[in-house]
Amino acid sequence: MGGTKRRPYGSTAKTRQMVLAALGVVKVATAEQIRQLMCPGTASAQTVRNGCLDLGRDGLVESLGSASRTNANGNLVSEKLWNLTGPGLEAAAAVLDRPVREMGGTARGAARSGAKHAVKVTDTLAAFLQTPPEPTRPVPRKQPQSAATTTPSSAPAGNDSGTGPEAGQERPQGLGQISSWATEVVLPVSGTLTTPGKNSPRADAVLTAPEAGVPVMFVEVDNGTENPLALAHKAGRYREFFRRAVKPPSPSPNPHAQTGKPAPMWETLYGPLGREGYPPLAIVFTKQVGPAAMNNRINNVMRLAEDYWAGPYCEFSTSYGSDERDGYTDYTDAVPILVTALDRLREHGPLGPVWFRFGHPTWQTLADALDDPDGKRAFQRRQRRRDQLRKQQREQEEQRRERERQEERERWAAQEAAAEAAREPDPVCQECHGPLENSPFEYDPREEEDPPADGVHCAGCRIQMAEPTGRFGRVMRRLVNGDERYPRR
C-alpha cells in the first residue's frame, strides 16, 4: 500500500505512536529493537522503519549513527540507530503522558558513537517486557503479487505479511509495560534531581509496576567492560541514595505548616514497597560467556559487595528460660541484589527462575528472590507458630488437669456413695419414727427424767409413755396427750 503526500512511507498513526513511546523510554534504538519492544508480531522491522522515516520528515526523530548485531543466520549486520529530536521529546512526553522535564535528553551523542551500552539496555527492557506478539492483518493490494516476489525480509514500505515470525510462538510472561520504565534515571545522594551531588548513581533503567507486585526495581546492565570492584561499588552508591531521608512535601499550601517526619527520598519518589528494607537492585549481565566465566564474575561481585547486601544476624531465646535459640538477618540497611544473564531473561522471562539473589543458595523466581526466608518477617512467622504451639500445649495441659480433677471428684463421690450404701441405717423410734438417740450436741432437759432405754423408743416417747407417779402428772398427761388409758377416779 503506497504512502501519501504527507506520509510518503505509508506509516499509520499507531506505528508512529509506538515509535515515539519506545524512543521516549529507551532514547536510542534500532528499528528491529523497537519492533521487539512494541510489535513483535509484525513480519519484519520495515513497519517500524517506515514509521521512523515518516517521523523523520516531521523532524521528530533522526538517525545519527548505526549499530551492529548478529542476525538469526549468524551474519553481522549494521542497522540505523534512531533517536528523538527536541520536538520529538515533547511529542513522546505527550504519548507517554509524562512531564517533559522527566523525559531526559535526546541521546544524540550516544547515537553518534554507536550507543553500545544503550543498545544493551534496550535489549534488556525487551527481555523484561516480553511483549506478546499480535498478528497483523494482510494489507489489501490493488494488484496481486506473485509468491516468488513477496518475502518477509524484503517487504516494501508498508508491506508486512500476514503474521510475524513470532506470532505463533509462545513467549514467557513479561513484567510491566513500556510506560512502566524509565532509563538513565538520576538518584541523588545529595543535591537535587536536576543538580545531583557527587557520586550519585544513575540507574540504567527503573521499573515501576505496582500492579505486578513490583513497586520499584532498579536495573543495572553490565556489558562486561567494568571490573567487579567497580560494579560492587555501584551497590554502595545505591545504598547511599536509599539511606537519604528528606522531609515529605506538605499537603497544605501554608509554608509554615508542620510537615511529617523525614522519609526515605526513594519512597517519596516511587511510593512504599509494602515491606521492610530497600528496593531491589537487579544486575543483568549481557556479555555472552561460558558458565564458568559467568559464575566467577557473579561470585566476585557478590564477595566484593557483601558489605552492602549482607545484614547482621540477630539471635534470641525463643521463650523465657528456654535454651532453644532462633534469630534472623536484619536487612533494614541491606540492598537486595539480584543478578541474571540476558540470555536467561530472554528465554524464561523476568518471572521465571532466572534470578540469583546474593545470599540465597540457588536460582529462583522473582517472587522467591525478593523474599527473605531468614529475615525478620520469617522469624516473626516462626515465633507466632511457636507461641501458638505453646498456647495449644498449655490449653491441652489445663484440659488434662481438669480431666484429672473431674475424675478425682467422681472417684470420691463414688466412694462416698458406696460407703453410704454400705452403712447400716440409724435406728428409729417405733412410736414417733424419729432418731432413737438424740444428738450428743443437743441438750434436752427431759433426758434427766428419762426412763431406762428400751431399745425401741426415743427418750421423749419413753417419758410420755412412762406411768405417771402422781395425780397431777396423770391429769397433765390426759390434757396433753389425750391419753384415755387412765380414767378419772
C-alpha positions as CSV (number, residue, x, y, z in Angstrom):
1,M,0.0,0.0,0.0
2,G,1.6,3.3,-1.1
3,G,2.0,6.4,1.0
4,T,0.5,9.8,0.8
5,K,2.0,13.2,0.1
6,R,2.2,13.8,3.9
7,R,3.2,10.2,4.8
8,P,5.2,9.0,1.8
9,Y,6.3,5.8,3.6
10,G,2.7,4.8,4.5
11,S,3.1,4.5,8.2
12,T,0.0,4.5,10.4
13,A,-0.7,6.8,13.4
14,K,-0.4,3.7,15.7
15,T,3.0,2.9,14.4
16,R,4.3,6.4,14.8
17,Q,2.9,6.5,18.4
18,M,4.7,3.2,19.2
19,V,8.0,4.6,17.8
20,L,7.6,7.8,19.9
21,A,6.7,5.8,23.1
22,A,9.7,3.4,22.6
23,L,12.2,6.1,21.9
24,G,10.8,8.3,24.7
25,V,11.8,5.5,27.2
26,V,15.0,3.9,25.7
27,K,16.2,7.1,24.0
28,V,18.0,5.3,21.2
29,A,17.2,2.0,19.4
30,T,17.2,0.3,16.0
31,A,14.0,-0.4,14.1
32,E,14.4,-4.1,15.0
33,Q,14.7,-3.3,18.7
34,I,11.6,-1.1,18.5
35,R,9.7,-4.0,16.8
36,Q,10.8,-6.3,19.7
37,L,9.7,-3.8,22.3
38,M,6.3,-2.8,20.8
39,C,5.1,-5.1,18.0
40,P,7.0,-8.4,17.7
41,G,4.1,-9.9,15.8
42,T,4.9,-7.9,12.6
43,A,6.7,-9.7,9.8
44,S,9.8,-7.5,9.8
45,A,11.1,-4.2,11.1
46,Q,10.1,-2.5,7.9
47,T,6.8,-1.3,9.5
48,V,8.8,0.4,12.3
49,R,11.3,1.7,9.8
50,N,8.6,3.3,7.8
51,G,7.2,5.0,10.9
52,C,10.7,6.3,11.8
53,L,11.1,7.7,8.2
54,D,7.8,9.5,8.3
55,L,8.6,10.9,11.8
56,G,11.9,12.0,10.5
57,R,10.2,14.0,7.8
58,D,8.3,15.8,10.6
59,G,11.6,16.5,12.4
60,L,10.6,14.3,15.4
61,V,13.3,11.6,15.1
62,E,16.6,11.3,13.4
63,S,19.4,8.8,12.7
64,L,22.9,9.9,13.6
65,G,24.7,6.6,13.8
66,S,24.4,2.8,13.4
67,A,24.8,-0.3,15.5
68,S,25.9,-3.8,14.6
69,R,24.3,-7.1,15.6
70,T,24.3,-10.7,14.6
71,N,21.2,-11.8,12.9
72,A,19.5,-15.3,13.0
73,N,21.8,-16.6,10.3
74,G,24.9,-15.7,12.3
75,N,25.8,-12.8,10.0
76,L,26.9,-9.4,11.3
77,V,24.5,-6.7,10.1
78,S,24.5,-2.9,10.6
79,E,21.3,-1.1,11.4
80,K,20.5,2.6,11.8
81,L,20.1,4.0,15.3
82,W,17.1,6.2,15.8
83,N,16.8,8.9,18.5
84,L,14.4,11.7,19.3
85,T,14.9,15.4,18.4
86,G,13.9,18.2,20.8
87,P,10.4,18.4,19.4
88,G,10.3,14.6,19.3
89,L,11.0,14.5,23.0
90,E,8.0,16.7,23.6
91,A,5.8,14.6,21.3
92,A,7.0,11.4,23.2
93,A,6.1,13.0,26.5
94,A,2.6,13.6,25.3
95,V,2.3,9.9,24.1
96,L,3.7,8.6,27.5
97,D,1.7,11.2,29.5
98,R,4.8,12.4,31.3
99,P,6.1,15.8,32.1
100,V,8.7,16.9,29.6
101,R,11.2,17.6,32.5
102,E,11.1,13.9,33.3
103,M,11.9,12.8,29.8
104,G,15.7,13.3,30.0
105,G,17.8,14.0,26.9
106,T,17.7,13.1,23.3
107,A,20.8,10.8,23.4
108,R,22.2,12.4,20.2
109,G,25.8,11.9,21.4
110,A,25.2,8.2,22.2
111,A,23.7,7.7,18.8
112,R,26.7,9.1,17.0
113,S,29.1,6.8,19.0
114,G,27.1,3.7,18.3
115,A,25.3,3.6,21.7
116,K,26.7,0.1,22.6
117,H,25.5,0.4,26.2
118,A,22.2,1.9,25.3
119,V,21.5,-0.9,22.8
120,K,22.1,-3.5,25.5
121,V,19.8,-1.6,27.9
122,T,17.1,-1.7,25.2
123,D,17.6,-5.4,24.7
124,T,17.2,-5.8,28.5
125,L,13.9,-3.9,28.5
126,A,12.6,-6.1,25.7
127,A,13.5,-9.2,27.6
128,F,11.7,-7.8,30.7
129,L,8.6,-6.8,28.7
130,Q,8.2,-10.0,26.6
131,T,5.6,-8.1,24.6
132,P,3.0,-10.7,23.3
133,P,3.1,-10.9,19.5
134,E,-0.1,-9.7,17.9
135,P,-0.6,-10.9,14.3
136,T,-1.2,-8.2,11.7
137,R,-3.8,-8.4,9.1
138,P,-2.8,-8.8,5.5
139,V,-2.5,-5.5,3.7
140,P,-5.0,-5.2,0.8
141,R,-3.5,-4.5,-2.6
142,K,-4.8,-3.2,-5.9
143,Q,-2.7,-5.7,-7.9
144,P,-1.8,-9.2,-6.7
145,Q,1.8,-10.1,-6.2
146,S,3.4,-13.4,-7.1
147,A,4.6,-15.5,-4.2
148,A,8.1,-15.5,-5.6
149,T,8.5,-11.7,-5.2
150,T,6.9,-11.5,-1.7
151,T,9.3,-12.3,1.1
152,P,9.2,-11.0,4.7
153,S,12.9,-9.9,4.6
154,S,12.4,-7.7,1.6
155,A,8.9,-6.4,2.0
156,P,8.5,-2.9,0.6
157,A,7.2,0.0,2.7
158,G,4.0,-0.9,4.4
159,N,4.1,-4.5,3.1
160,D,4.1,-6.7,6.3
161,S,2.8,-10.1,5.5
162,G,0.0,-11.8,7.4
163,T,1.7,-12.9,10.7
164,G,5.2,-12.2,12.1
165,P,7.7,-14.9,12.7
166,E,7.0,-14.8,16.4
167,A,3.2,-14.6,16.2
168,G,2.8,-18.4,16.6
169,Q,5.4,-18.7,19.3
170,E,4.5,-18.7,23.0
171,R,6.5,-16.2,25.0
172,P,7.1,-16.3,28.7
173,Q,5.1,-13.8,30.8
174,G,6.6,-10.3,30.9
175,L,6.7,-7.6,33.5
176,G,5.2,-4.2,33.1
177,Q,4.6,-2.1,30.0
178,I,6.8,0.3,28.1
179,S,5.3,3.1,30.2
180,S,6.4,1.3,33.4
181,W,10.1,2.0,32.5
182,A,12.4,4.9,32.6
183,T,16.1,5.0,31.6
184,E,19.1,7.0,32.7
185,V,17.5,8.0,36.0
186,V,19.5,10.2,38.3
187,L,19.4,9.1,42.0
188,P,20.9,12.0,44.0
189,V,22.7,11.1,47.2
190,S,22.8,14.8,47.8
191,G,21.6,17.8,45.9
192,T,18.5,17.7,43.7
193,L,17.2,15.6,40.8
194,T,18.4,18.3,38.3
195,T,21.7,19.0,40.1
196,P,22.7,15.8,41.9
197,G,25.7,15.7,44.2
198,K,28.9,13.9,43.5
199,N,28.9,10.1,43.4
200,S,25.1,10.0,42.8
201,P,24.3,6.8,40.9
202,R,22.5,6.9,37.6
203,A,20.2,3.9,37.1
204,D,20.3,2.3,33.6
205,A,16.6,1.6,34.0
206,V,13.9,1.8,36.6
207,L,10.8,-0.3,36.6
208,T,7.7,0.7,38.5
209,A,5.0,-1.9,38.2
210,P,3.0,-2.0,41.4
211,E,0.1,-3.8,39.6
212,A,2.5,-6.7,39.1
213,G,3.8,-6.7,42.7
214,V,7.0,-4.7,41.9
215,P,6.5,-1.2,43.2
216,V,10.0,-0.2,42.1
217,M,13.2,-2.1,40.8
218,F,16.5,-0.5,39.8
219,V,18.3,-2.2,36.9
220,E,22.0,-2.1,36.0
221,V,23.1,-3.5,32.7
222,D,26.6,-4.9,32.7
223,N,28.4,-5.3,29.3
224,G,31.4,-6.9,30.9
225,T,33.5,-3.7,30.5
226,E,33.7,-2.8,34.2
227,N,35.7,-4.8,36.7
228,P,33.8,-6.5,39.5
229,L,35.1,-4.0,42.1
230,A,33.6,-1.0,40.2
231,L,30.3,-2.9,39.8
232,A,30.3,-3.7,43.6
233,H,30.9,-0.1,44.4
234,K,27.7,0.8,42.5
235,A,25.7,-1.1,45.1
236,G,27.3,1.1,47.8
237,R,26.2,4.2,45.9
238,Y,22.7,2.9,45.6
239,R,22.7,2.3,49.4
240,E,23.8,5.9,50.0
241,F,20.8,7.0,47.9
242,F,18.4,4.7,49.8
243,R,19.7,6.0,53.1
244,R,18.9,9.6,52.2
245,A,15.9,11.0,54.1
246,V,14.0,14.1,53.1
247,K,11.0,15.9,54.5
248,P,7.9,14.8,52.7
249,P,6.0,17.6,50.8
250,S,3.4,19.3,52.9
251,P,-0.2,18.7,51.8
252,S,-1.0,22.2,53.0
253,P,-0.2,25.3,50.9
254,N,0.8,27.1,54.0
255,P,4.6,27.2,54.0
256,H,4.6,27.4,57.9
257,A,2.5,24.2,58.3
258,Q,4.1,21.4,60.2
259,T,5.4,18.6,58.0
260,G,5.8,15.0,58.9
261,K,8.9,13.2,60.0
262,P,11.7,12.7,57.4
263,A,11.1,9.8,54.9
264,P,13.4,8.0,52.5
265,M,13.8,10.0,49.4
266,W,13.2,7.0,47.2
267,E,9.9,6.4,48.9
268,T,8.7,9.9,48.2
269,L,9.6,9.4,44.5
270,Y,8.3,5.8,44.0
271,G,6.0,5.1,46.9
272,P,6.3,2.4,49.6
273,L,7.3,-1.2,49.0
274,G,4.8,-2.8,51.2
275,R,7.6,-4.5,53.1
276,E,10.7,-3.5,55.1
277,G,14.0,-2.8,53.6
278,Y,15.3,-1.2,50.4
279,P,14.1,-1.6,46.8
280,P,15.9,-4.4,44.8
281,L,18.8,-3.8,42.6
282,A,18.9,-6.1,39.5
283,I,22.1,-6.6,37.6
284,V,21.8,-8.0,34.1
285,F,24.9,-9.5,32.5
286,T,24.7,-9.1,28.7
287,K,28.1,-10.4,27.6
288,Q,27.9,-13.9,26.3
289,V,30.5,-16.0,28.2
290,G,30.7,-19.6,29.3
291,P,29.1,-20.9,32.5
292,A,32.4,-21.0,34.4
293,A,33.3,-17.4,33.5
294,M,29.8,-16.2,34.4
295,N,29.9,-17.9,37.8
296,N,33.3,-16.4,38.5
297,R,32.1,-12.9,37.7
298,I,28.9,-13.4,39.8
299,N,31.0,-14.7,42.8
300,N,33.5,-11.9,42.6
301,V,30.8,-9.2,42.6
302,M,29.0,-11.0,45.4
303,R,32.1,-11.2,47.5
304,L,33.1,-7.6,46.9
305,A,29.6,-6.2,47.6
306,E,29.0,-8.3,50.7
307,D,29.0,-5.3,53.0
308,Y,26.1,-3.8,51.1
309,W,23.7,-6.8,50.7
310,A,24.5,-8.9,53.9
311,G,22.8,-7.7,57.0
312,P,23.8,-8.6,60.6
313,Y,22.4,-11.7,62.3
314,C,20.3,-11.2,65.5
315,E,19.8,-14.2,67.8
316,F,17.2,-14.6,70.6
317,S,15.9,-17.2,73.0
318,T,12.6,-18.5,71.8
319,S,11.0,-18.2,75.2
320,Y,11.8,-17.1,78.7
321,G,14.2,-19.5,80.4
322,S,14.5,-21.7,77.3
323,D,17.7,-22.9,75.8
324,E,16.2,-23.0,72.3
325,R,17.7,-20.2,70.1
326,D,16.5,-18.7,66.9
327,G,17.1,-15.5,65.1
328,Y,17.0,-13.5,61.8
329,T,19.2,-11.5,59.5
330,D,18.4,-7.8,59.7
331,Y,18.0,-6.5,56.1
332,T,16.9,-3.0,57.2
333,D,20.1,-1.4,55.8
334,A,20.9,-4.0,53.2
335,V,20.4,-3.7,49.4
336,P,18.7,-6.8,47.8
337,I,21.0,-7.5,44.9
338,L,19.6,-9.9,42.2
339,V,21.7,-10.9,39.1
340,T,20.8,-12.7,35.9
341,A,22.1,-13.1,32.3
342,L,20.3,-11.6,29.3
343,D,20.0,-15.0,27.6
344,R,18.3,-16.5,30.6
345,L,16.0,-13.4,30.8
346,R,15.0,-13.8,27.2
347,E,14.4,-17.5,27.4
348,H,12.4,-17.7,30.7
349,G,11.1,-14.1,31.2
350,P,11.5,-12.0,34.3
351,L,9.1,-14.1,36.4
352,G,10.9,-17.4,35.6
353,P,13.7,-19.0,37.7
354,V,16.3,-16.6,36.3
355,W,17.4,-14.7,39.4
356,F,20.2,-15.4,41.8
357,R,19.9,-13.3,44.9
358,F,23.1,-12.7,46.8
359,G,22.9,-14.7,49.9
360,H,20.4,-17.2,48.5
361,P,21.5,-20.7,47.6
362,T,20.1,-21.2,44.1
363,W,18.4,-19.6,41.1
364,Q,14.9,-18.5,41.9
365,T,11.8,-16.8,40.5
366,L,11.5,-13.1,41.1
367,A,9.0,-13.6,44.0
368,D,11.2,-16.1,45.8
369,A,14.3,-14.0,45.2
370,L,12.7,-10.9,46.7
371,D,11.6,-12.8,49.8
372,D,13.8,-13.1,52.9
373,P,13.5,-16.6,54.3
374,D,16.0,-15.7,57.0
375,G,14.7,-12.2,57.6
376,K,12.7,-10.6,60.4
377,R,9.3,-11.4,58.9
378,A,10.1,-15.1,58.6
379,F,11.4,-15.1,62.1
380,Q,8.2,-13.4,63.3
381,R,6.1,-16.0,61.5
382,R,8.1,-18.8,63.2
383,Q,7.7,-17.1,66.5
384,R,4.0,-16.8,66.1
385,R,3.8,-20.5,65.3
386,R,5.9,-21.3,68.4
387,D,3.6,-19.1,70.5
388,Q,0.5,-20.8,69.1
389,L,2.1,-24.2,69.8
390,R,2.9,-23.2,73.3
391,K,-0.7,-21.9,73.8
392,Q,-2.1,-25.2,72.5
393,Q,0.2,-27.1,74.8
394,R,-0.9,-25.0,77.8
395,E,-4.6,-25.5,76.9
396,Q,-4.1,-29.2,76.4
397,E,-2.3,-29.4,79.8
398,E,-5.0,-27.4,81.5
399,Q,-7.6,-29.7,79.9
400,R,-5.7,-32.8,81.1
401,R,-5.5,-31.4,84.7
402,E,-9.2,-30.5,84.6
403,R,-10.0,-34.1,83.5
404,E,-7.9,-35.5,86.3
405,R,-9.6,-33.2,88.8
406,Q,-13.0,-34.2,87.5
407,E,-12.0,-37.9,87.6
408,E,-10.9,-37.4,91.3
409,R,-14.2,-35.8,92.2
410,E,-16.1,-38.6,90.6
411,R,-14.0,-41.2,92.3
412,W,-14.6,-39.6,95.8
413,A,-18.3,-39.3,95.0
414,A,-18.4,-42.9,94.1
415,Q,-16.6,-43.9,97.3
416,E,-18.9,-41.8,99.4
417,A,-21.9,-43.3,97.7
418,A,-20.5,-46.8,98.2
419,A,-19.8,-46.1,101.9
420,E,-23.3,-44.6,102.3
421,A,-24.8,-47.7,100.8
422,A,-22.8,-50.0,103.0
423,R,-23.6,-48.1,106.2
424,E,-26.5,-49.6,108.4
425,P,-29.4,-47.2,108.8
426,D,-29.7,-45.5,112.2
427,P,-32.4,-47.0,114.4
428,V,-35.6,-45.1,114.7
429,C,-38.2,-44.8,117.3
430,Q,-41.2,-47.1,116.7
431,E,-43.5,-44.5,118.2
432,C,-42.6,-41.3,116.5
433,H,-40.2,-42.7,113.8
434,G,-37.6,-40.1,114.8
435,P,-34.0,-40.8,115.8
436,L,-33.8,-43.4,118.5
437,E,-30.9,-41.5,120.2
438,N,-30.7,-37.7,120.5
439,S,-27.6,-36.0,119.1
440,P,-24.8,-35.7,121.6
441,F,-24.6,-32.0,120.7
442,E,-28.2,-31.2,121.6
443,Y,-29.4,-30.9,125.2
444,D,-32.9,-32.0,126.2
445,P,-33.8,-31.3,129.9
446,R,-36.4,-34.1,129.7
447,E,-33.5,-36.5,129.5
448,E,-33.0,-36.0,133.2
449,E,-36.3,-37.8,133.8
450,D,-35.7,-40.2,131.0
451,P,-36.7,-43.8,131.9
452,P,-34.2,-46.5,131.1
453,A,-33.7,-47.1,127.4
454,D,-35.8,-49.9,126.0
455,G,-34.1,-50.1,122.5
456,V,-37.3,-49.3,120.6
457,H,-38.4,-45.8,121.8
458,C,-36.6,-42.5,122.0
459,A,-36.3,-40.6,125.3
460,G,-39.2,-38.3,124.6
461,C,-41.5,-41.1,123.8
462,R,-40.4,-43.1,126.9
463,I,-41.1,-40.1,129.0
464,Q,-44.6,-39.7,127.6
465,M,-45.2,-43.4,127.9
466,A,-44.0,-43.7,131.5
467,E,-46.6,-44.3,134.2
468,P,-47.3,-41.0,136.0
469,T,-46.4,-41.2,139.6
470,G,-48.8,-38.5,140.9
471,R,-52.3,-37.3,140.4
472,F,-51.1,-34.0,138.8
473,G,-49.0,-35.9,136.3
474,R,-51.9,-38.1,135.3
475,V,-54.1,-35.0,134.7
476,M,-51.4,-33.3,132.6
477,R,-51.0,-36.5,130.6
478,R,-54.7,-36.6,129.8
479,L,-54.7,-32.9,128.9
480,V,-51.6,-33.0,126.7
481,N,-51.8,-36.4,125.0
482,G,-55.5,-37.2,125.3
483,D,-54.5,-40.5,126.9
484,E,-57.6,-42.4,127.9
485,R,-55.8,-45.3,129.4
486,Y,-56.1,-43.6,132.8
487,P,-59.7,-42.8,133.5
488,R,-60.8,-40.4,136.2
489,R,-61.1,-41.6,139.7
